[in-house]
Amino acid sequence: MERINERVVKLNDADERQGADYVLYWMQMYKRADHNHALNFAIEKANDLGLPLLVYEGLKFYYPWASDRLHTFILEGVEEKRDAFKDRGISYVFYLQKDDDSPKQTVKAVSEKAALVVTDDYPCFIIPEHNRAICEKSEVAVYAVDSNGIIPMSKFEKENYAAYTIRPKINKILDEYFVTFEEIEIGNKDAGIDADCPDTDCSADKIEHLVSECDIDHSVPASLIYKGGTENARERLRKFVEEILPTYDKTRNKCEIDGSSRLSSYLHFGFLSSIEAALAAREADAPEDAKDEFLEELIVRRELSFNFTKFNDKYDSLESLPDWARETMREHADDEREYTYTAKELENAETHDDLWNAAQREIVETGEMHNYVRMLWGKNVIAWTKTYEEAFDTLVHLNNKYGLDGRDPNSYAGILWCFGKHDRPWFERDVFGKMRYMTSNSTGKKFGSKQYIEWTKSLKDDPSLPATYEE
Ligand SMILES: Cc1cc2nc3c(=O)[nH]c(=O)nc-3n(C[C@H](O)[C@H](O)[C@H](O)COP(=O)(O)OP(=O)(O)OC[C@H]3O[C@@H](n4cnc5c(N)ncnc54)[C@H](O)[C@@H]3O)c2cc1C
């Protein structure tokens, strides 16, 4: 692996192909036609070689937790990208692989006429394995580009212990990166490339049928609240900066109202870049305190998660926890649990705790769970399962199955936070040991929990967000 610059690594030793037809950008996680460093790098390469650019995006049927919900959200962003790329003079192909009988090895096929391959350098879930596999299959140079956050992940040499250790490092260099994104135009605007790969028409009226034909989990339906794509992401961003950001510091923990950005699913699928969201917030007409709190979450907390999954290859296990947390778990492993629930009872929101059940209902019905109850949700599963490992596996499964924003560095860091990651030891108690403790009783008193519970009960008949804050 050779580092080309702070955002780009060359993953293999292969050369660029002479006499190729195009440069290939294999889009995996940054599902957007602008504000994308991987796209920019691919355009630069194409311009150097005088070639046109082909953007290839595929969706397979067998990735973990593939469901109607995740598929629909992704497909909702396809046709607008086709239009945006057409306007930019770039070819775009989207291939939906429906089942085992559908054509396979399509990335390899489209790479065969390419001078080189550019792809996304995303540090978790299935992407690192995809990138290893394409290097084995492809005969040309493969570059991975980091367009995950505002600061390139390579600016940090190792895993940071917590927010307080990464924050000063981020703040020291933030000005250099917190700037308008510069788009690069393609020189060779031959957008009519005939790729050796099927191209799926994902027009709005076709999505439901396409999804029903895929060999995926049909028990998790599409979200009726969150719709995929960059246009929907921008619409939500606009509402957030105009109507919610001015009071974000007061409303972000109020689960019963629409008081946070609800951008996590758009950020996860890369429909929206964090630089675009951060710039919109910085330029908004809102108090500095509110902006600072939002930017702390969007930049410091989010980039801490990316730092964690990039540098800790045990990010998907309790082994990535700090020593004090692992030790306290060893000491309290045999503590008696007052209540225990099976994974199915938890999934069905069948516990004695109304607030916990409401949080579980929120993620099942909408595809997201509010941050404030998400912490409590995770803590209570630790209290109600027989082992810490079972708690972790259950949380990862439920979060990643139902959350549109799941399978993200924030998913692993958020769940592990409940076990002490990025936190400090607290007073010792049963089951939790030195891990921070939260109860539904005290958490529920800090916001309108009764209204929140009622809202989650109404979601089946009236799938809509709660009202925004009114003074
Ligand atoms: C058990 C548990 C599981 C979690 N799972 C996920 C997940 O699957 N995906 C996910 O994106 N986040 C996850 N989080 C972090 C956080 O709950 C969500 O990012 C937040 O609820 C998203 O809502 P929002 O977009 O309205 O956030 P806002 O408050 O508007 O914040 C803006 C953005 O900042 C980032 N952010 C906010 N809070 C955090 C945080 N604590 N850590 C890291 N980044 C943050 C997110 O990208 C978010 O969209 C989890 C937290 C916990 C405790």
The ligand as an SDF file (V2000), in Angstrom:
LIG
                    3D

 53 58  0  0  0  0  0  0  0  0999 V2000
  -26.1330    2.6690   21.4600 C   0  0  0  0  0  0  0  0  0  0  0  0
  -25.8360    3.7250   20.4070 C   0  0  0  0  0  0  0  0  0  0  0  0
  -25.9090    3.3860   19.0590 C   0  0  0  0  0  0  0  0  0  0  0  0
  -25.6350    4.3550   18.0840 C   0  0  0  0  0  0  0  0  0  0  0  0
  -25.7190    3.9840   16.7670 N   0  0  0  0  0  0  0  0  0  0  0  0
  -25.4760    4.9040   15.8060 C   0  0  0  0  0  0  0  0  0  0  0  0
  -25.5600    4.5440   14.4320 C   0  0  0  0  0  0  0  0  0  0  0  0
  -25.8460    3.3950   14.0880 O   0  0  0  0  0  0  0  0  0  0  0  0
  -25.2970    5.5090   13.4970 N   0  0  0  0  0  0  0  0  0  0  0  0
  -25.0050    6.7900   13.8460 C   0  0  0  0  0  0  0  0  0  0  0  0
  -24.7790    7.6340   12.9650 O   0  0  0  0  0  0  0  0  0  0  0  0
  -24.9160    7.1520   15.1380 N   0  0  0  0  0  0  0  0  0  0  0  0
  -25.1610    6.2610   16.1260 C   0  0  0  0  0  0  0  0  0  0  0  0
  -25.0790    6.6340   17.4390 N   0  0  0  0  0  0  0  0  0  0  0  0
  -24.6960    8.0330   17.7710 C   0  0  0  0  0  0  0  0  0  0  0  0
  -25.9070    8.9970   17.8620 C   0  0  0  0  0  0  0  0  0  0  0  0
  -26.9000    8.4270   18.6510 O   0  0  0  0  0  0  0  0  0  0  0  0
  -26.4880    9.3430   16.4830 C   0  0  0  0  0  0  0  0  0  0  0  0
  -25.4440    9.7950   15.6300 O   0  0  0  0  0  0  0  0  0  0  0  0
  -27.5500   10.4500   16.5880 C   0  0  0  0  0  0  0  0  0  0  0  0
  -28.6380    9.9800   17.3260 O   0  0  0  0  0  0  0  0  0  0  0  0
  -28.0400   10.8360   15.2100 C   0  0  0  0  0  0  0  0  0  0  0  0
  -29.0820   11.7610   15.3130 O   0  0  0  0  0  0  0  0  0  0  0  0
  -28.9480   13.1910   14.6350 P   0  0  0  0  0  0  0  0  0  0  0  0
  -28.5110   13.0260   13.2270 O   0  0  0  0  0  0  0  0  0  0  0  0
  -30.2150   13.9210   14.8870 O   0  0  0  0  0  0  0  0  0  0  0  0
  -27.7660   13.8040   15.4860 O   0  0  0  0  0  0  0  0  0  0  0  0
  -27.3300   15.3110   15.7560 P   0  0  0  0  0  0  0  0  0  0  0  0
  -27.4030   15.5400   17.2070 O   0  0  0  0  0  0  0  0  0  0  0  0
  -28.0630   16.2420   14.8960 O   0  0  0  0  0  0  0  0  0  0  0  0
  -25.7740   15.3030   15.3650 O   0  0  0  0  0  0  0  0  0  0  0  0
  -25.3210   15.5480   14.0300 C   0  0  0  0  0  0  0  0  0  0  0  0
  -24.4610   14.4020   13.5630 C   0  0  0  0  0  0  0  0  0  0  0  0
  -23.3370   14.2500   14.4100 O   0  0  0  0  0  0  0  0  0  0  0  0
  -23.0160   12.8730   14.5420 C   0  0  0  0  0  0  0  0  0  0  0  0
  -23.2050   12.4570   15.9400 N   0  0  0  0  0  0  0  0  0  0  0  0
  -24.1690   12.8400   16.8130 C   0  0  0  0  0  0  0  0  0  0  0  0
  -24.0130   12.2390   18.0000 N   0  0  0  0  0  0  0  0  0  0  0  0
  -22.9420   11.4370   17.8730 C   0  0  0  0  0  0  0  0  0  0  0  0
  -22.2710   10.5550   18.7590 C   0  0  0  0  0  0  0  0  0  0  0  0
  -22.6620   10.3800   20.0280 N   0  0  0  0  0  0  0  0  0  0  0  0
  -21.1900    9.8910   18.3000 N   0  0  0  0  0  0  0  0  0  0  0  0
  -20.7480   10.0560   17.0440 C   0  0  0  0  0  0  0  0  0  0  0  0
  -21.3480   10.8920   16.1550 N   0  0  0  0  0  0  0  0  0  0  0  0
  -22.4200   11.5670   16.5690 C   0  0  0  0  0  0  0  0  0  0  0  0
  -23.9680   12.1080   13.6510 C   0  0  0  0  0  0  0  0  0  0  0  0
  -23.3700   11.9190   12.3920 O   0  0  0  0  0  0  0  0  0  0  0  0
  -25.1510   13.0570   13.5710 C   0  0  0  0  0  0  0  0  0  0  0  0
  -25.9610   12.8560   12.4450 O   0  0  0  0  0  0  0  0  0  0  0  0
  -25.3200    5.6760   18.4460 C   0  0  0  0  0  0  0  0  0  0  0  0
  -25.2410    6.0050   19.8050 C   0  0  0  0  0  0  0  0  0  0  0  0
  -25.4970    5.0530   20.7740 C   0  0  0  0  0  0  0  0  0  0  0  0
  -25.4270    5.4310   22.2170 C   0  0  0  0  0  0  0  0  0  0  0  0
  1  2  1  0
  2  3  1  0
  2 52  2  0
  3  4  2  0
  4  5  1  0
  4 50  1  0
  5  6  2  0
  6  7  1  0
  6 13  1  0
  7  8  2  0
  7  9  1  0
  9 10  1  0
 10 11  2  0
 10 12  1  0
 12 13  2  0
 13 14  1  0
 14 15  1  0
 14 50  1  0
 15 16  1  0
 16 17  1  0
 16 18  1  0
 18 19  1  0
 18 20  1  0
 20 21  1  0
 20 22  1  0
 22 23  1  0
 23 24  1  0
 24 25  2  0
 24 26  1  0
 24 27  1  0
 27 28  1  0
 28 29  2  0
 28 30  1  0
 28 31  1  0
 31 32  1  0
 32 33  1  0
 33 34  1  0
 33 48  1  0
 34 35  1  0
 35 36  1  0
 35 46  1  0
 36 37  1  0
 36 45  1  0
 37 38  2  0
 38 39  1  0
 39 40  1  0
 39 45  2  0
 40 41  1  0
 40 42  2  0
 42 43  1  0
 43 44  2  0
 44 45  1  0
 46 47  1  0
 46 48  1  0
 48 49  1  0
 50 51  2  0
 51 52  1  0
 52 53  1  0
M  END
$$$$
